[in-house]
Amino acid sequence: MKIILFHQYYLGKDDSGGSRWNQFTKYFTQEDKDIHIEIMSGNIHYATGKQMSSKTWNSKEVISDKITLHRTWTYSGYNRSFFGRLLGYFSYSSSAFLKALFIRDVDIIIVTSPPIFVGLSGLVLSKVKKIPFIFEVRDLWPESAISTGVLNNKVIIKILYSLEKMLYTHAEKIVLLTPAFKKDIIKRYPMVETKLKTVTNGADFDMPFDKKKRKIIREKYGWEDKKVFAYFGAHGVANDLEQIIAVANVYKNDDRILFVLIGDGMQKGELKKLVNLYNLSNIQFIDSVSKMIVNDYIYASDICIAILKKTDTFKTVYPNKVFDYMRCEKPILVTIDGITRTLIEESKSGLYAPPEDVNALKKVIDSFLLRSEEELKQMGIKGSLYVQLHFSREKLAVKYLKIIKKEFDASIKKN
C-alpha cells in the first residue's frame, strides 16, 4: 500500500516542533512492511521561517526504504504577516499538489490540517487518481484563526467555511485530534458524523531523555539556584506569551524564579521588546532546540508551562507539548481550560490557572513554590504513568493504521 501524506510542517531530522507524523510514519512502516509513504511537505519551517532544504523548488530525501520526504516550494515570507502566511499556504498547497500528481501507484491520500487549503489539493488529487482521501483535523479552521483575532475578513471567513464543508463532505474519513472537535463538527455538519474518528496527540516513549544532562544544562544557562518555569514551543499570536511576561513583571524582585521561553515565532521580537520595556532580568529566551534533545531541556526545567489565548476554541485542544512534559516527568502549569485542564487534573500532574488572569497565575506559581521537591517529583511521575497508559504514540499509531487499512480495503472492494 502506497500512501501520499500532505503535511506542510513535517519536521526534518534535527528540527524542533511537533513530531506526531514523524513518529506515525515510522510506526506505520514498522507495523506493516508493505506500506510505503511519500510525504509532501513545505520547505519553510513554521516557527523559524528558515528554509529547510537547499533546493528552492523541490528536494527529495529518502528517510528509509519505506519513507520518502519531498519538500516543495513555499513562499519565504510565511512568518512575516498573516498575508505572508496565506501566500505560504497557497504556494505549498499548489507545489505539493503538482509534485504528488506525478507519483504513481498511490492507494490512499492523507491530508493533515492546518492549513486547510491543502485539503483541496488532497481532494482534487483523490478525484484524479480515484483513490480514498482521509482528512485529519489538528486544529479547527477557520475557528481558531477567528477566535484569536488573526482572521476577521467576512468574505474570507465565508470562503473558508465553504471549503471546510466541502472537505468534510468528500473525505472518506475525518480524523480528529480531540474528542471535543467531534461535538463541534457534528453540530455544524451532522451528515458527516459516521466519518469521524479520534486519534489524539500523545507521548513519544521512544524519544529518550538523559537525566544526567540536567546538571549540565542548568549550569550552561545559569539555572542552578532558580526555580525554572519553562515554556517550549511557538511564539505566536495564539500562544499569548505576554501572559508570562506580565507575571514575570510581578516577580521581578524575586530572585528565586526564572521564566524561560524556548522556541521561535512571529511574536518573539515583540516579546523581547516587552522584556526590555519592563527591564526584566527574570525572563530568558532560548532558540528552538532539536526534537532529539528537547526532552533533556524539559527534564532540566522544574515546572513546564502550557499556555494559550483565552478562547472557547482552545478548550477543545490537546497541545502536544503537554504530553511531552508528562513524558519527561515534569509538573505542569496550564492556563488552557477545557479538555487540557481535565487531563492535568485527572492525572494529578499539575495545576490550572485561568487564562489572562495575572493574579490567578501568580497564586498558582506561589502554590508551586510552596511545594516540596518530593511533591513536585510525584506530580511528574503521576503524569508520566498516566500518559503512558492512555496516550502512548505507538498505540495511537496502531489505531490510526487500522482506520487507513479499512479505507484501503473498502477502496479495493469498490474497484
Summary of the structure (lengths in Angstrom):
residues: 415
radius of gyration: 21.3
end to end distance: 15.1
largest distance: 70.4
contacts: 1396
relative contact order: 0.12
helix: 46%
strand: 17%
